[in-house]
Amino acid sequence: MRRIASVVAATALIAGGLAIGAGTAAAAQAPYSATKTTSNIKVTKSVVGDGTVAPGQKVTYRTTIATTAHPDRFISRVTDFHPAGFKYVNGSAKLTAWHLVGGVKTENVTPEVDVNNNTVSVPSAGMAISQTDSKTVTFEVTYLVPQNAQIGTAPDSGVSFDVSGFATTQTFNPMGVSATIRALNPGEAVATGSSEFGLGSSDGEGGTTGSAGSAIVENPTGFVVDVLRGVVGS
């Protein structure tokens, strides 16, 4: 009965508060995209989405490396530096690059994860970046934000890469790219807390998946009914 009362009260409160907004972001949001240059190479790193993330949720960083002029370059390794405490989501790393056979491809890759140095790296025999046909290299990786991440903070991140013919690794860490930590919005809060009722489910990394977030926004009344059915069914 206590469980039923808690869930009913929570869902009623959330459904009734939808007109106010889906969540409150931090008052001052840090830059979530930046571009650096070295020689004729530019690297852009961004937080995918609106640049905010709540504790216990997932955030994706995307890094793109390109040339600003000739000559062509070859990237042999890309490393993403993530904030301390963030956890790499297994299977999330993707690499988009030009291939001699097949042209541009996006592929899932198995990176090297160094939890002690907060890095996720992907090595390669050499990925071309060029002004010709706009050849670029893009590395995308997703992390789980720790539950104890402090709301209002904006931990920085960085990137490094190796270039064939360059004597040293090109490193920008920190880079000035941050995901601002905000409070859970109603959909995330319900999805996180109602997985036992089948309205959200653990994704194996501690985050949540499922349709609770969208259901409460699109159909508040139906959402509450679904919660009650889930409670009774339990």
C-alpha positions in Angstrom: 0.0 0.0 0.0 2.8 2.4 0.8 4.3 1.7 -2.6 1.0 2.3 -4.4 0.5 5.6 -2.5 4.0 6.8 -3.3 3.7 6.1 -7.0 0.3 7.6 -7.3 1.3 10.7 -5.5 4.5 11.1 -7.5 2.8 10.6 -10.9 -0.1 12.9 -10.0 2.4 15.6 -8.9 4.4 15.2 -12.1 1.4 15.1 -14.4 0.0 18.2 -12.7 3.3 20.1 -13.0 3.8 19.5 -16.8 2.6 23.0 -17.6 5.4 24.5 -15.6 8.0 22.7 -17.7 9.8 19.4 -18.2 12.7 20.3 -15.9 15.0 23.1 -14.6 18.4 23.5 -16.2 21.3 25.0 -14.4 21.2 28.8 -14.3 24.5 29.2 -16.1 25.2 26.6 -18.8 28.8 26.1 -19.7 30.0 25.9 -23.4 29.3 22.5 -24.8 31.2 22.8 -28.1 34.6 24.1 -29.0 37.1 24.0 -31.9 40.9 24.0 -31.7 43.5 24.1 -34.5 47.0 22.8 -35.0 48.9 23.1 -38.2 46.2 22.6 -40.9 44.0 20.5 -38.7 41.0 21.5 -36.7 39.2 19.4 -34.1 35.7 20.1 -32.9 34.3 18.4 -29.8 30.7 18.8 -28.7 28.2 17.4 -26.2 25.4 15.8 -28.3 22.0 17.4 -27.4 21.4 20.6 -25.4 24.6 20.3 -23.4 23.0 19.3 -20.1 22.6 15.9 -18.4 21.2 14.7 -15.1 22.9 12.5 -12.5 22.5 8.8 -13.4 21.7 9.6 -17.0 23.8 9.2 -20.2 25.7 11.8 -22.2 27.4 11.5 -25.6 30.5 13.4 -26.8 31.3 13.8 -30.5 34.7 14.7 -31.8 35.3 15.5 -35.5 38.8 16.0 -37.0 39.2 17.8 -40.4 41.7 19.7 -42.4 41.6 23.4 -43.1 43.8 23.3 -46.2 46.1 20.9 -48.0 48.1 18.7 -47.5 46.1 15.6 -46.6 46.7 14.1 -43.1 46.3 10.7 -41.6 45.0 10.2 -38.1 46.3 7.1 -36.3 44.7 7.4 -32.9 41.9 9.4 -31.2 41.5 9.7 -27.5 38.5 11.1 -25.6 39.2 12.6 -22.1 36.0 12.4 -20.0 35.2 13.9 -16.6 36.3 11.9 -13.5 33.5 9.5 -12.4 31.9 9.2 -15.8 31.6 5.6 -16.9 32.0 4.4 -20.5 28.8 2.8 -21.8 29.8 -0.6 -23.3 29.2 -0.8 -27.0 28.6 3.0 -27.5 31.9 3.9 -29.3 31.4 4.7 -33.0 33.9 5.8 -35.6 33.0 7.5 -38.9 35.9 7.6 -41.4 36.7 7.4 -45.1 37.7 3.9 -46.4 39.5 3.1 -49.6 36.8 0.5 -50.3 33.3 1.7 -49.5 33.9 5.3 -48.9 32.6 6.9 -45.7 31.4 4.4 -43.1 30.2 4.6 -39.5 31.2 1.5 -37.5 31.0 0.4 -33.9 34.4 0.0 -32.5 35.9 -1.6 -29.4 38.0 1.1 -27.7 40.8 1.0 -25.2 39.3 2.2 -21.9 41.6 3.6 -19.2 39.6 4.2 -16.0 42.7 5.5 -14.2 43.3 8.3 -16.7 39.7 8.9 -17.6 40.3 8.1 -21.3 38.6 6.1 -24.1 40.8 5.6 -27.2 40.5 4.1 -30.6 43.7 3.3 -32.6 43.8 2.9 -36.4 46.2 2.1 -39.1 45.6 5.6 -40.5 42.4 7.5 -41.2 42.5 10.1 -44.0 41.3 13.7 -43.5 41.4 15.9 -46.5 39.8 18.8 -48.3 39.2 16.4 -51.2 35.6 15.1 -50.8 35.5 16.6 -47.3 37.1 13.6 -45.7 36.9 13.8 -41.9 37.1 11.5 -38.8 34.4 11.5 -36.2 34.6 9.6 -32.9 31.5 9.4 -30.7 31.3 7.9 -27.3 28.7 7.7 -24.5 29.1 7.8 -20.7 27.0 7.3 -17.7 27.0 10.2 -15.3 27.6 9.3 -11.6 24.6 9.5 -9.3 26.5 11.8 -7.0 27.3 14.4 -9.7 26.7 17.8 -8.2 23.9 19.8 -9.9 25.0 23.1 -11.3 28.6 21.9 -12.0 30.0 21.6 -15.5 33.0 19.2 -15.6 35.4 19.8 -18.5 36.6 17.3 -21.0 39.3 17.0 -23.6 40.7 15.2 -26.7 44.0 14.1 -28.2 45.0 12.6 -31.5 48.0 11.3 -33.3 48.9 12.4 -36.8 51.2 10.5 -39.1 54.4 12.5 -39.5 53.9 14.6 -36.4 56.5 14.1 -33.6 54.1 14.5 -30.7 50.5 13.7 -29.8 48.2 16.7 -30.3 46.4 17.2 -27.0 43.7 19.7 -25.9 42.8 18.8 -22.3 40.9 20.5 -20.9 39.2 21.7 -24.1 36.5 23.8 -22.7 33.7 21.4 -23.6 31.3 20.6 -20.6 28.1 18.9 -20.0 26.2 21.0 -17.4 24.8 18.8 -14.6 21.1 19.6 -14.1 18.3 18.1 -12.0 16.3 15.1 -13.3 13.3 16.2 -15.4 9.9 14.5 -14.7 10.2 11.9 -17.4 13.7 10.9 -16.3 12.7 10.8 -12.7 9.8 8.5 -13.3 11.7 6.3 -15.8 14.5 5.9 -13.2 12.2 5.1 -10.3 9.5 3.0 -12.0 11.5 0.3 -13.8 10.0 -2.3 -11.5 6.6 -1.5 -12.9 7.7 -2.0 -16.5 7.6 1.7 -17.5 11.4 2.1 -17.6 14.1 -0.5 -17.6 17.7 -0.7 -16.5 20.0 -0.6 -19.5 22.7 -2.6 -17.7 24.9 0.4 -17.2 22.9 2.0 -14.4 20.9 4.4 -16.6 17.4 3.9 -17.8 15.6 3.1 -21.1 12.0 2.8 -22.0 9.1 5.2 -22.9 8.2 6.7 -19.6 9.8 10.0 -20.4 7.9 10.5 -23.6 4.7 8.9 -22.4 4.2 11.4 -19.5 4.6 14.3 -21.9 2.4 13.0 -24.7 -0.4 11.5 -22.6 -0.3 12.4 -18.9 -3.6 10.7 -18.1 -2.7 7.5 -19.8 0.6 7.5 -18.2 -0.9 7.6 -14.7 -3.3 4.8 -15.6 -0.3 2.7 -16.9 1.5 3.3 -13.6 -1.5 2.1 -11.6 -1.8 -1.0 -13.8 1.9 -1.7 -13.2 1.5 -1.3 -9.4 -1.6 -3.6 -9.3 0.2 -6.1 -11.6 3.1 -6.2 -9.2 
